[in-house]
Amino acid sequence: MPRRNRPQASHKRAKAEAGRSGPGSSPFGWATTRTESGPTGAESEQFTVRTVPGSRATKPYRCPGCDHEIAPGTPHIVAWPTDLPGGADDRRHWHNGCWSARARRGPTRRWS
């Protein structure tokens, strides 16, 4: 008798994940979202930060911290202002190290 290769509990897992909501949950199962101070280091400037794993990074981006390219497949950070209504236009992709060092060095150029 041939084996069934279908997962038995996949529908239960999907229902459990769909029912998850609250702080720390994200519409993307792979993303964790948090709030941190912005590139200038001021506490009044809050940014929403999302970690992007290398497996989900499919396009090249330009890091505002070092002005170098973030190659596809490189894990990085996506940050945008929390209190400004701008959406996708205000999102910036940073190298992990550049975002960690943002208090010591600001953005290399201003985006308009």
Helices and strands as residue ranges (DSSP letters): H 10-18, E 33-37, E 46-52, G 54-56, E 61-62, E 69-70, E 76-81, G 87-90, E 92-94, H 96-100
